[in-house]
Amino acid sequence: MAEQKEHVGMNKTGVQMAPLQTKAMLDDDKIITRAHPGDETQMAQLRASYIAEGEGLGSIPVPGTMKGMVSMGAHMLMGDQPQVLLDKMAERLAMERTATRLYDALLTKLDVVAQEVTTGKLSITRDDVASIRGDEARHALILRDAIESMGGDPTAMTPSADLVGVEAMGLVQVLNDPRTSLAQSLHAILTAELSDGVGWETLIALANENKQDELVREFSAALTQERKHQVMIQTWYDEAVGLTNGATAVVPGRQAGAGMPGSRH
């Protein structure tokens, strides 16, 4: 695994590393005669045709049980949108499963840099990370039960579940890359936690609109935990990049705690 601290090395990716070749390239570019200057018009037209023919990321499955079909039909007759709620619950379930895997990978990485942590430079502990990982796994089970309670199939890949699966691929790659440092891994985790809070808030609003009071209570409790996770990860990330005293929590024009996932102003 790479060292936690960033360092100056033999990075030759910038043009400043080859000034003569860069000048020659730019000079050549000026003298090349182009009969038809290139642009992205044809590329945009091709993409537009694909977009016009696109049929979306899929559909929300019809409930597989008679009870589920009756329940969904009854809600739709009352003007509710149970299919949207089911789609968003499947989205959060997919993300909570991914989050569990992200924390599994973080635990592995944390074990490698255990000495750095125990010397007092970082406040992160394995027990704290394992506790958050447990919360994410429990949230997944809550969502599984919630989907089943509305007659849905928690194993179905709905459009929103498909979407967040693609979105999270990069985060999974970051955590599983042996070259990424603890700080870089925490950055990816923080990205996940920030989006997670917003997702839970949307889910709570939809559950409320669909008069699912019990789900609102359960989802609100999960959101409270997710907000605590975000604060902890933010603190660990600050420490890992060398910031102290919660520097990112107090910046010009921002109050400490503002902008937490799920907050509205």
C-alpha positions as CSV (number, residue, x, y, z in Angstrom):
1,M,0.0,0.0,0.0
2,A,1.2,3.5,-0.8
3,E,2.4,5.8,1.9
4,Q,-0.3,7.8,3.6
5,K,1.4,11.2,3.1
6,E,1.6,12.7,-0.4
7,H,5.2,13.1,-1.7
8,V,7.0,14.8,-4.5
9,G,8.3,12.2,-7.0
10,M,9.0,11.5,-10.7
11,N,5.7,12.6,-12.1
12,K,6.2,13.5,-15.7
13,T,2.6,13.9,-16.8
14,G,2.6,17.7,-17.2
15,V,3.8,19.6,-20.2
16,Q,6.3,21.5,-18.0
17,M,8.4,18.4,-17.9
18,A,9.2,18.7,-21.6
19,P,9.1,22.3,-22.6
20,L,11.0,21.9,-25.9
21,Q,8.8,19.1,-27.1
22,T,5.7,21.0,-26.0
23,K,6.8,24.1,-28.0
24,A,7.5,22.0,-31.1
25,M,4.1,20.4,-30.8
26,L,2.3,23.7,-30.5
27,D,4.3,25.1,-33.4
28,D,3.4,22.2,-35.6
29,D,-0.2,22.6,-34.6
30,K,-0.2,26.2,-35.9
31,I,1.1,25.3,-39.4
32,I,-1.1,22.3,-40.0
33,T,-3.7,23.2,-42.7
34,R,-7.1,21.8,-41.9
35,A,-9.6,21.8,-44.7
36,H,-12.4,21.1,-42.2
37,P,-11.7,22.2,-38.6
38,G,-12.9,19.5,-36.3
39,D,-15.6,19.9,-33.8
40,E,-18.0,17.6,-31.8
41,T,-21.1,18.2,-33.9
42,Q,-21.2,14.7,-35.4
43,M,-20.5,13.1,-32.0
44,A,-23.3,15.1,-30.4
45,Q,-25.7,14.0,-33.2
46,L,-24.8,10.4,-32.7
47,R,-25.4,10.6,-29.0
48,A,-28.6,12.4,-29.6
49,S,-29.9,9.6,-31.8
50,Y,-29.0,7.0,-29.1
51,I,-30.7,9.2,-26.4
52,A,-33.9,9.5,-28.5
53,E,-34.0,5.7,-29.0
54,G,-33.2,4.9,-25.4
55,E,-35.8,3.1,-23.3
56,G,-34.5,3.9,-19.9
57,L,-32.6,1.8,-17.4
58,G,-35.4,-0.8,-17.0
59,S,-38.6,-1.0,-15.1
60,I,-40.0,-1.7,-11.6
61,P,-41.2,-5.3,-11.4
62,V,-44.8,-6.1,-10.8
63,P,-45.2,-7.6,-7.3
64,G,-44.6,-11.4,-7.3
65,T,-47.3,-12.1,-4.8
66,M,-51.1,-11.6,-4.8
67,K,-50.8,-9.6,-1.5
68,G,-48.2,-7.4,-3.1
69,M,-50.3,-6.7,-6.2
70,V,-53.4,-5.9,-4.1
71,S,-51.3,-3.6,-1.8
72,M,-49.8,-1.7,-4.8
73,G,-53.1,-1.4,-6.6
74,A,-54.8,0.0,-3.5
75,H,-52.1,2.6,-3.0
76,M,-52.2,3.6,-6.6
77,L,-56.0,4.0,-6.5
78,M,-55.5,6.4,-3.5
79,G,-53.2,8.5,-5.6
80,D,-50.0,7.3,-4.0
81,Q,-46.9,6.3,-5.9
82,P,-45.7,3.0,-4.3
83,Q,-43.7,2.1,-7.4
84,V,-41.5,5.2,-6.9
85,L,-41.0,4.4,-3.2
86,L,-40.1,0.7,-4.1
87,D,-37.6,2.0,-6.7
88,K,-36.0,4.3,-4.2
89,M,-35.9,1.7,-1.5
90,A,-34.2,-0.7,-3.9
91,E,-31.7,2.2,-4.7
92,R,-30.8,2.6,-1.0
93,L,-30.6,-1.2,-0.5
94,A,-28.1,-1.4,-3.4
95,M,-26.1,1.5,-1.9
96,E,-26.1,0.0,1.6
97,R,-24.8,-3.3,0.3
98,T,-22.1,-1.4,-1.5
99,A,-21.3,0.7,1.6
100,T,-20.8,-2.5,3.6
101,R,-18.3,-3.7,1.1
102,L,-16.5,-0.3,1.1
103,Y,-16.1,-0.5,4.9
104,D,-14.8,-4.1,4.6
105,A,-12.1,-2.8,2.2
106,L,-11.4,0.1,4.6
107,L,-10.9,-2.3,7.4
108,T,-8.4,-4.3,5.4
109,K,-6.5,-1.1,4.5
110,L,-6.7,0.1,8.1
111,D,-5.0,-3.1,9.3
112,V,-2.0,-2.4,7.1
113,V,-1.5,1.1,8.5
114,A,-2.3,0.1,12.1
115,Q,1.0,1.4,13.4
116,E,0.4,4.9,12.0
117,V,-2.9,5.0,13.8
118,T,-1.7,3.7,17.1
119,T,1.0,6.3,17.3
120,G,-1.7,8.9,17.9
121,K,-1.6,10.7,14.6
122,L,-5.1,9.6,13.8
123,S,-8.2,9.1,16.0
124,I,-9.7,6.4,13.7
125,T,-10.0,3.0,15.3
126,R,-10.8,-0.4,13.9
127,D,-13.7,-0.8,16.3
128,D,-15.3,2.5,15.1
129,V,-15.0,1.4,11.5
130,A,-16.4,-2.0,12.2
131,S,-19.3,-0.4,14.1
132,I,-20.2,1.8,11.1
133,R,-19.9,-1.3,8.8
134,G,-22.4,-3.0,11.1
135,D,-24.8,-0.1,10.8
136,E,-24.6,-0.2,7.0
137,A,-25.4,-3.9,7.0
138,R,-28.3,-3.4,9.4
139,H,-29.7,-0.6,7.1
140,A,-29.6,-3.1,4.2
141,L,-31.7,-5.5,6.2
142,I,-34.2,-2.8,7.2
143,L,-34.6,-1.9,3.5
144,R,-35.0,-5.6,2.5
145,D,-37.8,-6.0,5.1
146,A,-39.4,-2.7,4.1
147,I,-39.5,-3.7,0.4
148,E,-41.0,-7.1,1.3
149,S,-43.6,-5.4,3.6
150,M,-44.9,-3.5,0.5
151,G,-45.0,-6.7,-1.6
152,G,-41.8,-5.9,-3.5
153,D,-38.9,-8.1,-4.3
154,P,-35.7,-7.0,-2.6
155,T,-33.6,-9.0,-5.1
156,A,-34.9,-7.1,-8.1
157,M,-32.7,-4.7,-10.0
158,T,-34.8,-1.5,-10.4
159,P,-33.8,1.5,-12.5
160,S,-32.5,3.5,-9.5
161,A,-30.7,0.5,-8.0
162,D,-29.0,0.0,-11.4
163,L,-28.0,3.7,-11.4
164,V,-26.4,3.8,-8.0
165,G,-24.6,0.5,-8.8
166,V,-22.9,2.2,-11.7
167,E,-22.2,5.4,-9.7
168,A,-20.6,3.4,-6.9
169,M,-18.2,1.4,-9.2
170,G,-15.6,4.1,-9.0
171,L,-15.7,4.2,-5.2
172,V,-15.3,0.4,-5.0
173,Q,-12.3,0.6,-7.3
174,V,-10.7,3.3,-5.1
175,L,-11.0,1.3,-1.9
176,N,-9.8,-2.0,-3.6
177,D,-6.8,-0.3,-5.3
178,P,-3.7,-1.4,-3.3
179,R,-2.0,1.9,-4.3
180,T,-4.5,4.2,-2.6
181,S,-3.6,5.6,0.8
182,L,-5.8,5.7,3.9
183,A,-6.5,9.4,3.2
184,Q,-7.6,8.6,-0.4
185,S,-9.7,5.8,0.8
186,L,-11.4,8.0,3.3
187,H,-12.1,10.5,0.6
188,A,-14.0,7.9,-1.3
189,I,-15.9,6.8,1.8
190,L,-16.8,10.4,2.5
191,T,-18.2,10.8,-1.0
192,A,-20.4,7.8,-0.4
193,E,-21.6,9.1,3.0
194,L,-22.4,12.5,1.6
195,S,-24.7,11.1,-1.1
196,D,-26.1,8.5,1.3
197,G,-27.6,11.1,3.6
198,V,-29.4,12.9,0.7
199,G,-30.7,9.5,-0.5
200,W,-32.1,8.7,2.9
201,E,-33.8,12.1,3.1
202,T,-35.5,11.5,-0.2
203,L,-36.6,8.1,0.9
204,I,-38.1,9.5,4.1
205,A,-40.1,12.1,2.1
206,L,-41.5,9.5,-0.2
207,A,-42.4,7.2,2.6
208,N,-44.2,10.1,4.3
209,E,-46.1,10.9,1.1
210,N,-47.2,7.2,0.8
211,K,-48.4,7.3,4.4
212,Q,-45.9,4.7,5.5
213,D,-45.4,6.0,9.1
214,E,-43.5,3.0,10.4
215,L,-41.0,3.3,7.5
216,V,-40.6,7.0,8.1
217,R,-39.6,6.2,11.7
218,E,-37.1,3.5,10.7
219,F,-35.6,5.5,7.9
220,S,-35.3,8.6,10.1
221,A,-33.3,6.5,12.6
222,A,-31.0,5.3,9.8
223,L,-30.5,8.9,8.6
224,T,-29.5,10.0,12.1
225,Q,-26.8,7.2,12.1
226,E,-25.7,8.2,8.6
227,R,-25.1,11.8,9.7
228,K,-23.0,10.6,12.6
229,H,-21.0,8.4,10.1
230,Q,-20.3,11.5,7.9
231,V,-19.0,13.5,10.9
232,M,-16.7,10.7,11.9
233,I,-15.4,10.1,8.4
234,Q,-14.9,13.9,7.9
235,T,-12.8,14.1,11.1
236,W,-10.7,11.1,10.1
237,Y,-10.2,12.4,6.6
238,D,-9.1,15.9,8.0
239,E,-6.6,14.2,10.2
240,A,-5.3,11.9,7.4
241,V,-4.5,14.9,5.1
242,G,-2.9,16.9,8.0
243,L,-5.7,19.2,9.0
244,T,-6.3,19.7,12.7
245,N,-9.2,20.9,14.9
246,G,-11.9,20.1,12.4
247,A,-10.6,22.7,9.9
248,T,-13.2,21.8,7.2
249,A,-16.1,22.1,9.6
250,V,-15.5,25.9,10.0
251,V,-14.8,27.7,6.8
252,P,-15.7,31.3,5.7
253,G,-19.5,31.6,5.2
254,R,-20.2,28.2,6.7
255,Q,-21.3,27.1,10.2
256,A,-20.0,24.0,11.8
257,G,-22.3,21.1,10.9
258,A,-23.9,22.9,8.0
259,G,-24.3,21.0,4.8
260,M,-24.6,17.7,6.4
261,P,-26.3,15.0,4.4
262,G,-30.0,15.3,4.5
263,S,-30.0,18.9,5.9
264,R,-32.1,21.5,4.1
265,H,-31.8,25.2,4.4
